[in-house]
């Protein structure tokens, strides 16, 4: 009897943990560092928030290209996906860049890379938080 | 507003900033103990700079 109860409880616990991990991952994507903060990993949460935030601010400040969904080619679409990786910071980058992108200079080009790197870095952090929530070694 | 102010960085400053920020993020994500994080950040930063400057010099002949 107790074995049956254990056998039924284990998959339920696993599915609950998976659901929680998914929420943590999505939260980490939407707000950089929030996934780790939910797991009480304060150092990692702060590091993710500050590094992604700094890259977004500097990238927008250098007038990097914040891609939108109306991309002309595959590179624009990939850039859009990378920028979306910053979650809500994507909207912040859009609002910071009031004069639009200027990639005619090296600075603007670097800014574009900074914004894309911020997105990919945040996706990595969100994936890390998701794995940590699933109980993997982190 | 920040874009209006305009952040102007040289090539070297951009590379340094990128290397420092990414190294810190990698260090915090991949290591748990503070001393290990510091070691990883320094090591990663040095490698970033070494590879960046190395690639720069490797491209130098093509610019002339």
N, CA and C atoms of all chains as a GROMACS GRO file, in nm:
protein
  606
    1UNK      N    1   0.083  -0.121   0.000
    1UNK     CA    2   0.000   0.000   0.000
    1UNK      C    3   0.086   0.125   0.000
    2UNK      N    4   0.185   0.125   0.094
    2UNK     CA    5   0.271   0.244   0.103
    2UNK      C    6   0.355   0.260  -0.022
    3UNK      N    7   0.391   0.145  -0.083
    3UNK     CA    8   0.468   0.152  -0.207
    3UNK      C    9   0.386   0.214  -0.320
    4UNK      N   10   0.255   0.175  -0.322
    4UNK     CA   11   0.166   0.231  -0.424
    4UNK      C   12   0.152   0.383  -0.405
    5UNK      N   13   0.136   0.423  -0.280
    5UNK     CA   14   0.122   0.567  -0.251
    5UNK      C   15   0.246   0.643  -0.296
    6UNK      N   16   0.362   0.585  -0.266
    6UNK     CA   17   0.488   0.648  -0.305
    6UNK      C   18   0.500   0.656  -0.456
    7UNK      N   19   0.460   0.545  -0.522
    7UNK     CA   20   0.470   0.540  -0.668
    7UNK      C   21   0.381   0.645  -0.734
    8UNK      N   22   0.264   0.672  -0.674
    8UNK     CA   23   0.173   0.773  -0.730
    8UNK      C   24   0.223   0.913  -0.697
    9UNK      N   25   0.275   0.931  -0.575
    9UNK     CA   26   0.318   1.064  -0.530
    9UNK      C   27   0.440   1.115  -0.606
   10UNK      N   28   0.530   1.023  -0.644
   10UNK     CA   29   0.654   1.067  -0.709
   10UNK      C   30   0.631   1.141  -0.841
   11UNK      N   31   0.549   1.085  -0.934
   11UNK     CA   32   0.525   1.158  -1.059
   11UNK      C   33   0.454   1.291  -1.036
   12UNK      N   34   0.363   1.294  -0.934
   12UNK     CA   35   0.294   1.421  -0.904
   12UNK      C   36   0.393   1.527  -0.859
   13UNK      N   37   0.487   1.483  -0.772
   13UNK     CA   38   0.589   1.576  -0.724
   13UNK      C   39   0.676   1.625  -0.839
   14UNK      N   40   0.709   1.530  -0.929
   14UNK     CA   41   0.793   1.565  -1.044
   14UNK      C   42   0.724   1.666  -1.134
   15UNK      N   43   0.594   1.644  -1.161
   15UNK     CA   44   0.523   1.736  -1.250
   15UNK      C   45   0.508   1.872  -1.184
   16UNK      N   46   0.492   1.873  -1.050
   16UNK     CA   47   0.482   2.000  -0.978
   16UNK      C   48   0.614   2.076  -0.987
   17UNK      N   49   0.722   2.001  -0.971
   17UNK     CA   50   0.855   2.063  -0.979
   17UNK      C   51   0.882   2.116  -1.119
   18UNK      N   52   0.839   2.038  -1.220
   18UNK     CA   53   0.857   2.083  -1.359
   18UNK      C   54   0.781   2.213  -1.384
   19UNK      N   55   0.658   2.218  -1.333
   19UNK     CA   56   0.576   2.339  -1.352
   19UNK      C   57   0.640   2.459  -1.284
   20UNK      N   58   0.692   2.436  -1.164
   20UNK     CA   59   0.759   2.544  -1.090
   20UNK      C   60   0.884   2.590  -1.164
   21UNK      N   61   0.958   2.491  -1.217
   21UNK     CA   62   1.080   2.525  -1.291
   21UNK      C   63   1.046   2.606  -1.416
   22UNK      N   64   0.936   2.573  -1.481
   22UNK     CA   65   0.893   2.646  -1.600
   22UNK      C   66   0.860   2.792  -1.564
   23UNK      N   67   0.789   2.808  -1.454
   23UNK     CA   68   0.755   2.944  -1.408
   23UNK      C   69   0.882   3.023  -1.377
   24UNK      N   70   0.977   2.957  -1.311
   24UNK     CA   71   1.104   3.022  -1.277
   24UNK      C   72   1.178   3.064  -1.405
   25UNK      N   73   1.180   2.974  -1.503
   25UNK     CA   74   1.248   3.003  -1.629
   25UNK      C   75   1.185   3.121  -1.702
   26UNK      N   76   1.052   3.122  -1.708
   26UNK     CA   77   0.982   3.231  -1.778
   26UNK      C   78   1.002   3.363  -1.703
   27UNK      N   79   0.997   3.356  -1.569
   27UNK     CA   80   1.019   3.478  -1.488
   27UNK      C   81   1.159   3.532  -1.512
   28UNK      N   82   1.257   3.441  -1.520
   28UNK     CA   83   1.395   3.482  -1.545
   28UNK      C   84   1.413   3.545  -1.682
   29UNK      N   85   1.332   3.498  -1.777
   29UNK     CA   86   1.340   3.557  -1.911
   29UNK      C   87   1.275   3.696  -1.912
   30UNK      N   88   1.157   3.707  -1.850
   30UNK     CA   89   1.084   3.834  -1.852
   30UNK      C   90   1.160   3.945  -1.780
   31UNK      N   91   1.209   3.915  -1.662
   31UNK     CA   92   1.286   4.013  -1.585
   31UNK      C   93   1.421   3.950  -1.551
   32UNK      N   94   1.529   3.998  -1.611
   32UNK     CA   95   1.660   3.938  -1.586
   32UNK      C   96   1.690   3.928  -1.436
   33UNK      N   97   1.722   3.807  -1.391
   33UNK     CA   98   1.758   3.785  -1.251
   33UNK      C   99   1.641   3.740  -1.165
   34UNK      N  100   1.518   3.757  -1.214
   34UNK     CA  101   1.402   3.722  -1.131
   34UNK      C  102   1.394   3.571  -1.106
   35UNK      N  103   1.432   3.493  -1.205
   35UNK     CA  104   1.430   3.347  -1.188
   35UNK      C  105   1.520   3.304  -1.073
   36UNK      N  106   1.640   3.358  -1.068
   36UNK     CA  107   1.733   3.325  -0.960
   36UNK      C  108   1.684   3.383  -0.827
   37UNK      N  109   1.623   3.501  -0.833
   37UNK     CA  110   1.572   3.562  -0.710
   37UNK      C  111   1.463   3.475  -0.648
   38UNK      N  112   1.379   3.415  -0.733
   38UNK     CA  113   1.274   3.326  -0.682
   38UNK      C  114   1.332   3.204  -0.613
   39UNK      N  115   1.453   3.165  -0.656
   39UNK     CA  116   1.522   3.050  -0.595
   39UNK      C  117   1.614   3.093  -0.481
   40UNK      N  118   1.608   3.222  -0.448
   40UNK     CA  119   1.690   3.282  -0.341
   40UNK      C  120   1.840   3.272  -0.372
   41UNK      N  121   1.873   3.275  -0.500
   41UNK     CA  122   2.015   3.282  -0.541
   41UNK      C  123   2.044   3.429  -0.568
   42UNK      N  124   2.065   3.504  -0.462
   42UNK     CA  125   2.070   3.650  -0.472
   42UNK      C  126   2.188   3.701  -0.555
   43UNK      N  127   2.304   3.641  -0.537
   43UNK     CA  128   2.422   3.686  -0.610
   43UNK      C  129   2.403   3.672  -0.761
   44UNK      N  130   2.353   3.556  -0.800
   44UNK     CA  131   2.330   3.532  -0.943
   44UNK      C  132   2.219   3.622  -0.996
   45UNK      N  133   2.117   3.643  -0.914
   45UNK     CA  134   2.007   3.731  -0.956
   45UNK      C  135   2.058   3.873  -0.982
   46UNK      N  136   2.138   3.922  -0.890
   46UNK     CA  137   2.191   4.059  -0.903
   46UNK      C  138   2.285   4.067  -1.023
   47UNK      N  139   2.369   3.965  -1.039
   47UNK     CA  140   2.464   3.965  -1.151
   47UNK      C  141   2.391   3.965  -1.284
   48UNK      N  142   2.288   3.881  -1.295
   48UNK     CA  143   2.212   3.874  -1.421
   48UNK      C  144   2.143   4.007  -1.449
   49UNK      N  145   2.080   4.064  -1.346
   49UNK     CA  146   2.008   4.191  -1.364
   49UNK      C  147   2.102   4.303  -1.407
   50UNK      N  148   2.215   4.314  -1.337
   50UNK     CA  149   2.306   4.425  -1.364
   50UNK      C  150   2.379   4.410  -1.498
   51UNK      N  151   2.424   4.289  -1.529
   51UNK     CA  152   2.499   4.271  -1.654
   51UNK      C  153   2.408   4.288  -1.776
   52UNK      N  154   2.290   4.226  -1.770
   52UNK     CA  155   2.197   4.242  -1.883
   52UNK      C  156   2.151   4.388  -1.894
   53UNK      N  157   2.121   4.448  -1.780
   53UNK     CA  158   2.078   4.588  -1.780
   53UNK      C  159   2.184   4.681  -1.835
   54UNK      N  160   2.309   4.659  -1.793
   54UNK     CA  161   2.418   4.745  -1.840
   54UNK      C  162   2.438   4.731  -1.992
   55UNK      N  163   2.434   4.607  -2.040
   55UNK     CA  164   2.451   4.585  -2.184
   55UNK      C  165   2.339   4.652  -2.264
   56UNK      N  166   2.217   4.646  -2.211
   56UNK     CA  167   2.104   4.708  -2.281
   56UNK      C  168   2.118   4.860  -2.282
   57UNK      N  169   2.154   4.918  -2.167
   57UNK     CA  170   2.167   5.064  -2.158
   57UNK      C  171   2.279   5.114  -2.248
   58UNK      N  172   2.394   5.046  -2.242
   58UNK     CA  173   2.507   5.090  -2.326
   58UNK      C  174   2.476   5.065  -2.474
   59UNK      N  175   2.415   4.952  -2.504
   59UNK     CA  176   2.380   4.920  -2.642
   59UNK      C  177   2.285   5.023  -2.701
   60UNK      N  178   2.183   5.059  -2.625
   60UNK     CA  179   2.088   5.161  -2.673
   60UNK      C  180   2.155   5.298  -2.676
   61UNK      N  181   2.240   5.324  -2.578
   61UNK     CA  182   2.312   5.453  -2.573
   61UNK      C  183   2.405   5.472  -2.691
   62UNK      N  184   2.460   5.361  -2.742
   62UNK     CA  185   2.548   5.368  -2.858
   62UNK      C  186   2.469   5.366  -2.988
   63UNK      N  187   2.339   5.371  -2.975
   63UNK     CA  188   2.245   5.372  -3.089
   63UNK      C  189   2.256   5.245  -3.173
   64UNK      N  190   2.259   5.133  -3.099
   64UNK     CA  191   2.255   5.004  -3.166
   64UNK      C  192   2.117   4.976  -3.222
   65UNK      N  193   2.109   4.880  -3.310
   65UNK     CA  194   1.982   4.848  -3.375
   65UNK      C  195   1.898   4.758  -3.284
   66UNK      N  196   1.782   4.808  -3.244
   66UNK     CA  197   1.686   4.724  -3.171
   66UNK      C  198   1.590   4.669  -3.277
   67UNK      N  199   1.606   4.543  -3.309
   67UNK     CA  200   1.530   4.484  -3.420
   67UNK      C  201   1.383   4.472  -3.383
   68UNK      N  202   1.298   4.478  -3.487
   68UNK     CA  203   1.156   4.452  -3.465
   68UNK      C  204   1.112   4.330  -3.548
   69UNK      N  205   0.984   4.298  -3.536
   69UNK     CA  206   0.935   4.173  -3.598
   69UNK      C  207   0.927   4.182  -3.751
   70UNK      N  208   0.939   4.304  -3.806
   70UNK     CA  209   0.930   4.318  -3.953
   70UNK      C  210   1.068   4.312  -4.018
   71UNK      N  211   1.138   4.206  -3.991
   71UNK     CA  212   1.273   4.192  -4.045
   71UNK      C  213   1.273   4.166  -4.195
   72UNK      N  214   1.377   4.217  -4.262
   72UNK     CA  215   1.385   4.198  -4.407
   72UNK      C  216   1.453   4.066  -4.445
   73UNK      N  217   1.541   4.020  -4.360
   73UNK     CA  218   1.613   3.895  -4.392
   73UNK      C  219   1.633   3.812  -4.264
   74UNK      N  220   1.704   3.700  -4.283
   74UNK     CA  221   1.724   3.607  -4.171
   74UNK      C  222   1.804   3.671  -4.058
   75UNK      N  223   1.898   3.757  -4.092
   75UNK     CA  224   1.980   3.821  -3.988
   75UNK      C  225   1.894   3.914  -3.901
   76UNK      N  226   1.802   3.985  -3.965
   76UNK     CA  227   1.711   4.071  -3.888
   76UNK      C  228   1.625   3.987  -3.794
   77UNK      N  229   1.576   3.874  -3.845
   77UNK     CA  230   1.491   3.788  -3.762
   77UNK      C  231   1.571   3.730  -3.646
   78UNK      N  232   1.694   3.686  -3.673
   78UNK     CA  233   1.779   3.634  -3.566
   78UNK      C  234   1.811   3.742  -3.464
   79UNK      N  235   1.837   3.863  -3.514
   79UNK     CA  236   1.862   3.977  -3.424
   79UNK      C  237   1.741   4.006  -3.337
   80UNK      N  238   1.624   3.996  -3.398
   80UNK     CA  239   1.500   4.019  -3.322
   80UNK      C  240   1.484   3.915  -3.211
   81UNK      N  241   1.511   3.789  -3.246
   81UNK     CA  242   1.502   3.682  -3.145
   81UNK      C  243   1.601   3.706  -3.032
   82UNK      N  244   1.724   3.746  -3.069
   82UNK     CA  245   1.826   3.773  -2.966
   82UNK      C  246   1.783   3.890  -2.878
   83UNK      N  247   1.731   3.996  -2.940
   83UNK     CA  248   1.687   4.113  -2.862
   83UNK      C  249   1.570   4.077  -2.771
   84UNK      N  250   1.480   3.992  -2.821
   84UNK     CA  251   1.366   3.949  -2.740
   84UNK      C  252   1.410   3.874  -2.615
   85UNK      N  253   1.529   3.817  -2.622
   85UNK     CA  254   1.583   3.743  -2.507
   85UNK      C  255   1.597   3.828  -2.382
   86UNK      N  256   1.601   3.960  -2.398
   86UNK     CA  257   1.614   4.046  -2.281
   86UNK      C  258   1.481   4.062  -2.206
   87UNK      N  259   1.373   4.003  -2.262
   87UNK     CA  260   1.242   4.010  -2.194
   87UNK      C  261   1.188   4.152  -2.194
   88UNK      N  262   1.152   4.200  -2.075
   88UNK     CA  263   1.093   4.335  -2.066
   88UNK      C  264   1.197   4.443  -2.094
   89UNK      N  265   1.324   4.409  -2.084
   89UNK     CA  266   1.428   4.508  -2.114
   89UNK      C  267   1.428   4.545  -2.263
   90UNK      N  268   1.366   4.461  -2.345
   90UNK     CA  269   1.352   4.494  -2.487
   90UNK      C  270   1.272   4.623  -2.502
   91UNK      N  271   1.165   4.632  -2.423
   91UNK     CA  272   1.081   4.753  -2.427
   91UNK      C  273   1.159   4.873  -2.375
   92UNK      N  274   1.242   4.848  -2.272
   92UNK     CA  275   1.325   4.956  -2.218
   92UNK      C  276   1.422   5.006  -2.324
   93UNK      N  277   1.482   4.912  -2.398
   93UNK     CA  278   1.577   4.950  -2.504
   93UNK      C  279   1.505   5.033  -2.611
   94UNK      N  280   1.383   4.991  -2.644
   94UNK     CA  281   1.304   5.066  -2.745
   94UNK      C  282   1.278   5.208  -2.697
   95UNK      N  283   1.242   5.221  -2.569
   95UNK     CA  284   1.208   5.354  -2.518
   95UNK      C  285   1.332   5.440  -2.498
   96UNK      N  286   1.447   5.377  -2.472
   96UNK     CA  287   1.571   5.454  -2.455
   96UNK      C  288   1.620   5.510  -2.588
   97UNK      N  289   1.594   5.435  -2.693
   97UNK     CA  290   1.648   5.473  -2.823
   97UNK      C  291   1.551   5.564  -2.898
   98UNK      N  292   1.540   5.687  -2.849
   98UNK     CA  293   1.440   5.778  -2.907
   98UNK      C  294   1.481   5.829  -3.046
   99UNK      N  295   1.612   5.835  -3.071
   99UNK     CA  296   1.659   5.885  -3.201
   99UNK      C  297   1.675   5.777  -3.306
  100UNK      N  298   1.643   5.655  -3.271
  100UNK     CA  299   1.658   5.545  -3.365
  100UNK      C  300   1.802   5.496  -3.374
  101UNK      N  301   1.819   5.387  -3.449
  101UNK     CA  302   1.952   5.327  -3.459
  101UNK      C  303   2.041   5.406  -3.555
  102UNK      N  304   2.171   5.400  -3.532
  102UNK     CA  305   2.266   5.460  -3.624
  102UNK      C  306   2.385   5.365  -3.638
  103UNK      N  307   2.373   5.277  -3.736
  103UNK     CA  308   2.480   5.177  -3.754
  103UNK      C  309   2.577   5.219  -3.864
  104UNK      N  310   2.572   5.347  -3.900
  104UNK     CA  311   2.668   5.396  -4.000
  104UNK      C  312   2.806   5.415  -3.937
  105UNK      N  313   2.810   5.418  -3.804
  105UNK     CA  314   2.937   5.428  -3.733
  105UNK      C  315   2.962   5.298  -3.656
  106UNK      N  316   3.090   5.278  -3.622
  106UNK     CA  317   3.127   5.155  -3.550
  106UNK      C  318   3.053   5.147  -3.417
  107UNK      N  319   3.030   5.262  -3.352
  107UNK     CA  320   2.963   5.264  -3.222
  107UNK      C  321   2.825   5.201  -3.228
  108UNK      N  322   2.748   5.236  -3.330
  108UNK     CA  323   2.615   5.180  -3.346
  108UNK      C  324   2.618   5.030  -3.370
  109UNK      N  325   2.718   4.988  -3.446
  109UNK     CA  326   2.735   4.845  -3.472
  109UNK      C  327   2.767   4.768  -3.344
  110UNK      N  328   2.856   4.828  -3.264
  110UNK     CA  329   2.887   4.766  -3.134
  110UNK      C  330   2.762   4.762  -3.046
  111UNK      N  331   2.685   4.870  -3.051
  111UNK     CA  332   2.562   4.876  -2.972
  111UNK      C  333   2.468   4.762  -3.008
  112UNK      N  334   2.457   4.734  -3.139
  112UNK     CA  335   2.372   4.623  -3.185
  112UNK      C  336   2.419   4.492  -3.124
  113UNK      N  337   2.550   4.473  -3.123
  113UNK     CA  338   2.606   4.348  -3.066
  113UNK      C  339   2.582   4.342  -2.915
  114UNK      N  340   2.594   4.455  -2.849
  114UNK     CA  341   2.570   4.458  -2.704
  114UNK      C  342   2.426   4.418  -2.672
  115UNK      N  343   2.334   4.470  -2.751
  115UNK     CA  344   2.192   4.438  -2.727
  115UNK      C  345   2.165   4.290  -2.751
  116UNK      N  346   2.223   4.237  -2.859
  116UNK     CA  347   2.204   4.094  -2.888
  116UNK      C  348   2.269   4.008  -2.780
  117UNK      N  349   2.389   4.049  -2.736
  117UNK     CA  350   2.458   3.973  -2.632
  117UNK      C  351   2.378   3.975  -2.502
  118UNK      N  352   2.315   4.089  -2.472
  118UNK     CA  353   2.232   4.099  -2.351
  118UNK      C  354   2.118   3.997  -2.358
  119UNK      N  355   2.056   3.985  -2.474
  119UNK     CA  356   1.945   3.891  -2.491
  119UNK      C  357   1.989   3.747  -2.474
  120UNK      N  358   2.097   3.712  -2.539
  120UNK     CA  359   2.145   3.574  -2.532
  120UNK      C  360   2.192   3.541  -2.391
  121UNK      N  361   2.257   3.638  -2.327
  121UNK     CA  362   2.302   3.619  -2.189
  121UNK      C  363   2.184   3.597  -2.095
  122UNK      N  364   2.078   3.673  -2.117
  122UNK     CA  365   1.960   3.658  -2.032
  122UNK      C  366   1.893   3.522  -2.055
  123UNK      N  367   1.891   3.476  -2.179
  123UNK     CA  368   1.835   3.343  -2.207
  123UNK      C  369   1.917   3.236  -2.136
  124UNK      N  370   2.048   3.253  -2.136
  124UNK     CA  371   2.137   3.159  -2.067
  124UNK      C  372   2.108   3.159  -1.917
  125UNK      N  373   2.091   3.278  -1.860
  125UNK     CA  374   2.063   3.290  -1.717
  125UNK      C  375   1.927   3.227  -1.684
  126UNK      N  376   1.827   3.251  -1.770
  126UNK     CA  377   1.693   3.194  -1.748
  126UNK      C  378   1.698   3.042  -1.755
  127UNK      N  379   1.775   2.990  -1.850
  127UNK     CA  380   1.791   2.844  -1.863
  127UNK      C  381   1.862   2.787  -1.741
  128UNK      N  382   1.959   2.860  -1.690
  128UNK     CA  383   2.031   2.818  -1.570
  128UNK      C  384   1.936   2.811  -1.450
  129UNK      N  385   1.851   2.914  -1.437
  129UNK     CA  386   1.755   2.917  -1.327
  129UNK      C  387   1.655   2.802  -1.342
  130UNK      N  388   1.613   2.775  -1.465
  130UNK     CA  389   1.520   2.664  -1.491
  130UNK      C  390   1.581   2.529  -1.449
  131UNK      N  391   1.705   2.509  -1.486
  131UNK     CA  392   1.773   2.384  -1.451
  131UNK      C  393   1.793   2.373  -1.299
  132UNK      N  394   1.826   2.486  -1.237
  132UNK     CA  395   1.844   2.486  -1.091
  132UNK      C  396   1.712   2.453  -1.021
  133UNK      N  397   1.601   2.506  -1.075
  133UNK     CA  398   1.471   2.478  -1.016
  133UNK      C  399   1.429   2.332  -1.034
  134UNK      N  400   1.481   2.270  -1.138
  134UNK     CA  401   1.451   2.127  -1.161
  134UNK      C  402   1.533   2.038  -1.070
  135UNK      N  403   1.629   2.099  -1.000
  135UNK     CA  404   1.710   2.019  -0.908
  135UNK      C  405   1.844   1.979  -0.961
  136UNK      N  406   1.875   2.027  -1.082
  136UNK     CA  407   2.008   1.997  -1.137
  136UNK      C  408   2.112   2.076  -1.061
  137UNK      N  409   2.233   2.025  -1.060
  137UNK     CA  410   2.342   2.094  -0.990
  137UNK      C  411   2.367   2.229  -1.056
  138UNK      N  412   2.369   2.334  -0.975
  138UNK     CA  413   2.392   2.468  -1.030
  138UNK      C  414   2.490   2.546  -0.944
  139UNK      N  415   1.656   5.917  -2.387
  139UNK     CA  416   1.737   6.018  -2.320
  139UNK      C  417   1.884   5.980  -2.323
  140UNK      N  418   1.911   5.852  -2.293
  140UNK     CA  419   2.050   5.805  -2.296
  140UNK      C  420   2.105   5.810  -2.438
  141UNK      N  421   2.017   5.774  -2.533
  141UNK     CA  422   2.060   5.779  -2.673
  141UNK      C  423   2.088   5.922  -2.717
  142UNK      N  424   2.009   6.017  -2.661
  142UNK     CA  425   2.032   6.158  -2.694
  142UNK      C  426   2.169   6.203  -2.643
  143UNK      N  427   2.201   6.156  -2.520
  143UNK     CA  428   2.332   6.190  -2.464
  143UNK      C  429   2.442   6.127  -2.549
  144UNK      N  430   2.417   6.006  -2.594
  144UNK     CA  431   2.511   5.937  -2.680
  144UNK      C  432   2.631   5.884  -2.604
  145UNK      N  433   2.645   5.753  -2.604
  145UNK     CA  434   2.762   5.693  -2.540
  145UNK      C  435   2.863   5.664  -2.650
  146UNK      N  436   2.980   5.725  -2.640
  146UNK     CA  437   3.082   5.703  -2.742
  146UNK      C  438   3.199   5.628  -2.681
  147UNK      N  439   3.222   5.509  -2.732
  147UNK     CA  440   3.332   5.427  -2.683
  147UNK      C  441   3.422   5.391  -2.801
  148UNK      N  442   3.552   5.382  -2.773
  148UNK     CA  443   3.644   5.340  -2.878
  148UNK      C  444   3.632   5.188  -2.895
  149UNK      N  445   3.701   5.135  -2.994
  149UNK     CA  446   3.700   4.990  -3.017
  149UNK      C  447   3.750   4.916  -2.893
  150UNK      N  448   3.862   4.966  -2.839
  150UNK     CA  449   3.923   4.900  -2.723
  150UNK      C  450   3.832   4.908  -2.601
  151UNK      N  451   3.772   5.025  -2.579
  151UNK     CA  452   3.682   5.041  -2.465
  151UNK      C  453   3.560   4.950  -2.478
  152UNK      N  454   3.508   4.938  -2.600
  152UNK     CA  455   3.392   4.850  -2.622
  152UNK      C  456   3.429   4.706  -2.592
  153UNK      N  457   3.546   4.665  -2.641
  153UNK     CA  458   3.590   4.527  -2.619
  153UNK      C  459   3.611   4.501  -2.470
  154UNK      N  460   3.673   4.597  -2.402
  154UNK     CA  461   3.698   4.582  -2.259
  154UNK      C  462   3.567   4.571  -2.181
  155UNK      N  463   3.474   4.659  -2.212
  155UNK     CA  464   3.344   4.658  -2.143
  155UNK      C  465   3.273   4.525  -2.165
  156UNK      N  466   3.270   4.482  -2.290
  156UNK     CA  467   3.205   4.355  -2.324
  156UNK      C  468   3.270   4.239  -2.248
  157UNK      N  469   3.405   4.236  -2.250
  157UNK     CA  470   3.478   4.127  -2.185
  157UNK      C  471   3.453   4.126  -2.035
  158UNK      N  472   3.453   4.243  -1.972
  158UNK     CA  473   3.433   4.250  -1.827
  158UNK      C  474   3.292   4.204  -1.790
  159UNK      N  475   3.193   4.257  -1.861
  159UNK     CA  476   3.053   4.226  -1.827
  159UNK      C  477   3.022   4.078  -1.848
  160UNK      N  478   3.064   4.024  -1.961
  160UNK     CA  479   3.035   3.883  -1.990
  160UNK      C  480   3.112   3.791  -1.894
  161UNK      N  481   3.235   3.829  -1.861
  161UNK     CA  482   3.314   3.747  -1.768
  161UNK      C  483   3.247   3.742  -1.630
  162UNK      N  484   3.198   3.858  -1.586
  162UNK     CA  485   3.130   3.861  -1.455
  162UNK      C  486   3.005   3.772  -1.458
  163UNK      N  487   2.928   3.783  -1.565
  163UNK     CA  488   2.806   3.702  -1.575
  163UNK      C  489   2.840   3.553  -1.578
  164UNK      N  490   2.938   3.516  -1.657
  164UNK     CA  491   2.978   3.375  -1.665
  164UNK      C  492   3.029   3.325  -1.530
  165UNK      N  493   3.109   3.408  -1.464
  165UNK     CA  494   3.165   3.370  -1.334
  165UNK      C  495   3.056   3.343  -1.232
  166UNK      N  496   2.956   3.431  -1.226
  166UNK     CA  497   2.848   3.413  -1.128
  166UNK      C  498   2.759   3.295  -1.163
  167UNK      N  499   2.738   3.272  -1.293
  167UNK     CA  500   2.647   3.163  -1.331
  167UNK      C  501   2.712   3.026  -1.318
  168UNK      N  502   2.842   3.019  -1.346
  168UNK     CA  503   2.904   2.886  -1.352
  168UNK      C  504   2.975   2.843  -1.225
  169UNK      N  505   3.001   2.935  -1.132
  169UNK     CA  506   3.070   2.898  -1.009
  169UNK      C  507   2.990   2.942  -0.888
  170UNK      N  508   3.004   2.866  -0.780
  170UNK     CA  509   2.924   2.895  -0.662
  170UNK      C  510   3.003   2.970  -0.555
  171UNK      N  511   3.126   2.924  -0.529
  171UNK     CA  512   3.204   2.986  -0.419
  171UNK      C  513   3.269   3.115  -0.468
  172UNK      N  514   3.271   3.217  -0.381
  172UNK     CA  515   3.325   3.348  -0.422
  172UNK      C  516   3.467   3.343  -0.479
  173UNK      N  517   3.555   3.268  -0.415
  173UNK     CA  518   3.694   3.265  -0.462
  173UNK      C  519   3.703   3.200  -0.601
  174UNK      N  520   3.621   3.098  -0.621
  174UNK     CA  521   3.618   3.033  -0.754
  174UNK      C  522   3.562   3.129  -0.860
  175UNK      N  523   3.463   3.208  -0.818
  175UNK     CA  524   3.406   3.305  -0.912
  175UNK      C  525   3.510   3.407  -0.954
  176UNK      N  526   3.584   3.458  -0.856
  176UNK     CA  527   3.686   3.560  -0.887
  176UNK      C  528   3.791   3.502  -0.982
  177UNK      N  529   3.835   3.382  -0.953
  177UNK     CA  530   3.935   3.316  -1.039
  177UNK      C  531   3.881   3.299  -1.181
  178UNK      N  532   3.758   3.253  -1.189
  178UNK     CA  533   3.697   3.229  -1.320
  178UNK      C  534   3.682   3.360  -1.397
  179UNK      N  535   3.638   3.466  -1.327
  179UNK     CA  536   3.618   3.596  -1.392
  179UNK      C  537   3.751   3.648  -1.447
  180UNK      N  538   3.856   3.640  -1.367
  180UNK     CA  539   3.988   3.690  -1.412
  180UNK      C  540   4.038   3.607  -1.531
  181UNK      N  541   4.027   3.478  -1.519
  181UNK     CA  542   4.074   3.388  -1.625
  181UNK      C  543   3.995   3.412  -1.754
  182UNK      N  544   3.865   3.421  -1.743
  182UNK     CA  545   3.778   3.444  -1.859
  182UNK      C  546   3.808   3.580  -1.924
  183UNK      N  547   3.827   3.681  -1.839
  183UNK     CA  548   3.857   3.816  -1.890
  183UNK      C  549   3.989   3.817  -1.967
  184UNK      N  550   4.090   3.753  -1.911
  184UNK     CA  551   4.220   3.749  -1.979
  184UNK      C  552   4.209   3.677  -2.114
  185UNK      N  553   4.134   3.568  -2.116
  185UNK     CA  554   4.117   3.494  -2.242
  185UNK      C  555   4.041   3.577  -2.345
  186UNK      N  556   3.936   3.646  -2.300
  186UNK     CA  557   3.860   3.733  -2.391
  186UNK      C  558   3.953   3.835  -2.456
  187UNK      N  559   4.035   3.900  -2.370
  187UNK     CA  560   4.124   4.005  -2.421
  187UNK      C  561   4.231   3.947  -2.512
  188UNK      N  562   4.286   3.834  -2.471
  188UNK     CA  563   4.391   3.770  -2.552
  188UNK      C  564   4.337   3.733  -2.690
  189UNK      N  565   4.221   3.669  -2.692
  189UNK     CA  566   4.162   3.627  -2.820
  189UNK      C  567   4.122   3.749  -2.904
  190UNK      N  568   4.066   3.852  -2.837
  190UNK     CA  569   4.024   3.973  -2.908
  190UNK      C  570   4.142   4.044  -2.974
  191UNK      N  571   4.248   4.065  -2.897
  191UNK     CA  572   4.366   4.131  -2.952
  191UNK      C  573   4.433   4.042  -3.057
  192UNK      N  574   4.434   3.911  -3.031
  192UNK     CA  575   4.493   3.816  -3.127
  192UNK      C  576   4.422   3.821  -3.262
  193UNK      N  577   4.289   3.820  -3.258
  193UNK     CA  578   4.212   3.825  -3.383
  193UNK      C  579   4.235   3.959  -3.452
  194UNK      N  580   4.245   4.066  -3.372
  194UNK     CA  581   4.273   4.199  -3.429
  194UNK      C  582   4.404   4.200  -3.506
  195UNK      N  583   4.507   4.144  -3.445
  195UNK     CA  584   4.636   4.139  -3.514
  195UNK      C  585   4.633   4.045  -3.634
  196UNK      N  586   4.556   3.936  -3.624
  196UNK     CA  587   4.546   3.841  -3.735
  196UNK      C  588   4.481   3.907  -3.857
  197UNK      N  589   4.392   4.005  -3.833
  197UNK     CA  590   4.325   4.075  -3.943
  197UNK      C  591   4.408   4.190  -3.997
  198UNK      N  592   4.511   4.229  -3.924
  198UNK     CA  593   4.591   4.346  -3.961
  198UNK      C  594   4.645   4.341  -4.104
  199UNK      N  595   4.704   4.228  -4.151
  199UNK     CA  596   4.758   4.225  -4.288
  199UNK      C  597   4.652   4.253  -4.395
  200UNK      N  598   4.525   4.217  -4.369
  200UNK     CA  599   4.420   4.236  -4.471
  200UNK      C  600   4.380   4.382  -4.487
  201UNK      N  601   4.415   4.465  -4.387
  201UNK     CA  602   4.377   4.606  -4.394
  201UNK      C  603   4.482   4.688  -4.469
  202UNK      N  604   4.590   4.624  -4.516
  202UNK     CA  605   4.695   4.698  -4.586
  202UNK      C  606   4.719   4.639  -4.725
   0.00000   0.00000   0.00000
